[in-house]
Amino acid sequence: MSFEILSFEALVHAVSGAMGSVTAMTVFFPLDTARLRLQVDEKRRASSTPAILAEIIKEEGLLAPYRGWFPVICSLCCSNFVYFYCFHSLKASWLKGRQSAPRTDLLVGIVAGGKTCRANVTSLKPKLDKMLCMCCGT
């Protein structure tokens, strides 16, 4: 059983899941920045997303849509690494070579998500909040 939990395959899935989430968040982070600015900036009026991003870049510089990116990526990368590692390790140890079924994947996903959520809340979330405050100057 320890061989299945510490398998190379689970590590590969964990790294690829973490990198996939980093890529997706990097692509869509400016959209999240635009949404956040619309919510907290009383002077900013809703218009098209490209127009809002253009205003942000004009006012604050080219990298402004990515302000706060690093702490979010650190937390997301760690969280998704733990999730995918737990999911594939638990699935391998549960199935032991048998064929997977959607019910099994769902149940293992729920358990892995619970483990990831607990790890995220107890250890990653306070660090993310501190990094965000330091990065964004609040």
Phi, psi and chi 1 to 4 in degrees:
 res  aa     phi    psi   chi1   chi2   chi3   chi4
   1 MET       -  -38.2 -174.4  163.5  156.8      -
   2 SER   -64.4  -30.2   63.7      -      -      -
   3 PHE   -63.6  -40.5  174.7   75.2      -      -
   4 GLU   -69.0  -37.6  -67.3  166.3   -8.1      -
   5 ILE   -70.8  -37.1  -69.2  175.2      -      -
   6 LEU  -101.6   42.8  -60.6  174.5      -      -
   7 SER   -88.5  154.2   71.4      -      -      -
   8 PHE   -65.5  -36.0  179.8   71.2      -      -
   9 GLU   -62.2  -42.8 -176.4  178.5  -13.3      -
  10 ALA   -64.4  -38.3      -      -      -      -
  11 LEU   -63.9  -43.1  178.8   65.7      -      -
  12 VAL   -63.0  -43.2  167.5      -      -      -
  13 HIS   -64.3  -39.1  -77.3  -69.4      -      -
  14 ALA   -65.1  -44.9      -      -      -      -
  15 VAL   -65.8  -43.2  170.3      -      -      -
  16 SER   -67.7  -37.1   63.7      -      -      -
  17 GLY   -64.5  -41.7      -      -      -      -
  18 ALA   -65.5  -43.2      -      -      -      -
  19 MET   -68.8  -35.2  -69.3  -59.7  101.8      -
  20 GLY   -63.3  -41.2      -      -      -      -
  21 SER   -68.9  -36.5   65.8      -      -      -
  22 VAL   -63.7  -43.9  166.8      -      -      -
  23 THR   -62.7  -47.9  -58.2      -      -      -
  24 ALA   -62.4  -43.8      -      -      -      -
  25 MET   -68.8  -35.0 -169.9   56.1  156.1      -
  26 THR   -64.2  -40.2  -61.1      -      -      -
  27 VAL   -67.6  -42.1  168.9      -      -      -
  28 PHE   -99.4    0.3  -67.9  107.4      -      -
  29 PHE   -58.9  -41.3 -164.3   80.5      -      -
  30 PRO   -58.5  -33.4  -27.3   36.9      -      -
  31 LEU   -65.7  -39.1  -60.6  177.3      -      -
  32 ASP   -66.3  -38.2 -164.0   41.4      -      -
  33 THR   -62.2  -44.8  -59.7      -      -      -
  34 ALA   -62.1  -43.1      -      -      -      -
  35 ARG   -62.0  -45.3  176.7 -163.2   54.8   83.2
  36 LEU   -64.0  -42.5 -176.0   62.8      -      -
  37 ARG   -63.7  -38.6  -62.3  -67.1  176.8   88.4
  38 LEU   -64.3  -33.5  -81.5  173.4      -      -
  39 GLN   -75.7  -36.4  -71.9  177.2  -20.0      -
  40 VAL  -103.7  -20.2  -61.4      -      -      -
  41 ASP   -94.9  108.9 -168.4   -5.0      -      -
  42 GLU   -69.6  -25.5  -65.7  173.9    4.6      -
  43 LYS   -78.5  -25.2  -61.9  174.2 -152.1  146.4
  44 ARG   -79.8  129.9 -162.1  172.9  -56.1  -84.1
  45 ARG  -102.2  146.6  -66.1  -72.2  164.0 -136.8
  46 ALA   -68.2  130.4      -      -      -      -
  47 SER  -146.4 -157.9   59.9      -      -      -
  48 SER   -70.1  153.1   69.4      -      -      -
  49 THR   -59.7  -45.1  -56.3      -      -      -
  50 PRO   -59.4  -35.2  -25.0   33.4      -      -
  51 ALA   -67.8  -40.4      -      -      -      -
  52 ILE   -65.2  -44.8  -66.1  168.5      -      -
  53 LEU   -63.7  -37.8  -71.4  172.5      -      -
  54 ALA   -63.7  -40.3      -      -      -      -
  55 GLU   -62.1  -44.7  -73.5  175.8   18.9      -
  56 ILE   -61.7  -45.2  -67.2  169.9      -      -
  57 ILE   -65.1  -41.1  -69.6  169.8      -      -
  58 LYS   -64.6  -41.0 -176.5  178.8  176.9 -176.0
  59 GLU   -77.8  -36.9  -66.7  169.1    4.3      -
  60 GLU  -121.4   -7.4  -58.8  174.6   34.0      -
  61 GLY   110.0  169.1      -      -      -      -
  62 LEU   -64.2  -33.6 -171.8   59.7      -      -
  63 LEU   -90.5    0.3  -64.7  177.9      -      -
  64 ALA   -56.8  -39.6      -      -      -      -
  65 PRO   -63.4  -15.6  -24.5   33.9      -      -
  66 TYR  -104.7   11.4  -74.9   97.2      -      -
  67 ARG   -65.2  127.6 -175.0  170.8  -69.4  133.1
  68 GLY    88.9    5.2      -      -      -      -
  69 TRP   -65.2  -44.9  172.3   85.4      -      -
  70 PHE   -60.7  -49.8 -174.9   72.1      -      -
  71 PRO   -63.5  -34.7    9.6  -16.8      -      -
  72 VAL   -65.5  -43.9  170.2      -      -      -
  73 ILE   -65.8  -40.7  -68.9  -60.8      -      -
  74 CYS   -58.9  -48.1  -72.0      -      -      -
  75 SER   -65.2  -45.5  174.0      -      -      -
  76 LEU   -64.3  -42.9 -175.4   67.9      -      -
  77 CYS   -62.2  -48.1 -175.0      -      -      -
  78 CYS   -63.5  -44.9  -66.6      -      -      -
  79 SER   -62.1  -46.6  176.5      -      -      -
  80 ASN   -71.1  -32.1  -79.5  -18.1      -      -
  81 PHE   -60.2  -48.6 -179.0   89.2      -      -
  82 VAL   -62.5  -43.7  170.1      -      -      -
  83 TYR   -60.3  -53.5  170.3   77.2      -      -
  84 PHE   -65.9  -35.1  -79.6  100.5      -      -
  85 TYR   -65.6  -46.9 -164.3   87.0      -      -
  86 CYS   -61.7  -45.1  -72.9      -      -      -
  87 PHE   -59.0  -51.7  176.2   80.0      -      -
  88 HIS   -73.7  -31.2  -73.6  -75.7      -      -
  89 SER   -69.0  -47.0  -63.4      -      -      -
  90 LEU   -63.6  -40.5  -70.8  170.3      -      -
  91 LYS   -63.4  -43.9 -175.3  176.6  170.3 -178.1
  92 ALA   -65.6  -40.8      -      -      -      -
  93 SER   -73.6  -29.7   64.7      -      -      -
  94 TRP   -75.9  -45.2 -169.8  -27.4      -      -
  95 LEU   -77.3  -37.2  -67.3  175.8      -      -
  96 LYS    49.5   50.0  -64.7 -175.8  175.5  143.4
  97 GLY    91.9   -9.7      -      -      -      -
  98 ARG   -77.1  166.1  -65.5 -173.1  -46.1 -101.6
  99 GLN   -71.4  139.9 -176.5   67.2   26.1      -
 100 SER   -81.1  148.9  178.3      -      -      -
 101 ALA  -125.5  155.7      -      -      -      -
 102 PRO   -56.9  -37.9  -26.3   33.4      -      -
 103 ARG   -61.7  -41.6  -72.2 -174.5  -54.8 -107.0
 104 THR   -64.6  -45.4  -53.6      -      -      -
 105 ASP   -61.0  -40.4  -73.2  -10.9      -      -
 106 LEU   -64.7  -45.4 -178.4   60.7      -      -
 107 LEU   -64.9  -45.0 -174.7   59.0      -      -
 108 VAL   -64.8  -37.9  172.1      -      -      -
 109 GLY   -62.5  -39.5      -      -      -      -
 110 ILE   -64.5  -45.2  -69.8  169.3      -      -
 111 VAL   -64.6  -45.8  171.7      -      -      -
 112 ALA   -64.0  -38.7      -      -      -      -
 113 GLY   -63.7  -37.8      -      -      -      -
 114 GLY   -64.5  -42.2      -      -      -      -
 115 LYS   -65.4  -40.8  -70.7 -176.9  177.8  -65.9
 116 THR   -66.6  -42.6  -55.8      -      -      -
 117 CYS   -61.5  -42.7 -177.3      -      -      -
 118 ARG   -65.0  -43.1 -179.1  173.6  176.4  133.6
 119 ALA   -64.7  -38.7      -      -      -      -
 120 ASN   -67.3  -48.0 -169.1   10.9      -      -
 121 VAL   -67.9  -41.2  168.7      -      -      -
 122 THR   -81.2  -28.7   57.2      -      -      -
 123 SER  -122.8  -35.5   62.5      -      -      -
 124 LEU   -89.2  -38.2  -64.8  175.6      -      -
 125 LYS   -61.2  -47.5 -177.1   71.7  172.2  119.4
 126 PRO   -61.0  -37.1  -21.9   31.2      -      -
 127 LYS   -68.3  -39.4  -68.7  169.3 -176.1   61.9
 128 LEU   -62.1  -45.2  172.3   63.9      -      -
 129 ASP   -60.2  -42.4  -68.7  -17.3      -      -
 130 LYS   -64.9  -42.9 -176.0  175.3 -178.5  179.9
 131 MET   -65.2  -38.7  -71.7  172.2   70.7      -
 132 LEU   -62.9  -43.3  -85.1  170.5      -      -
 133 CYS   -63.6  -41.9  -71.4      -      -      -
 134 MET   -68.3  -40.5  -71.8  171.8   32.6      -
 135 CYS   -71.1  -41.8 -179.1      -      -      -
 136 CYS   -91.8   -3.0  -63.7      -      -      -
 137 GLY    75.3   29.5      -      -      -      -
 138 THR  -105.7      -   58.0      -      -      -
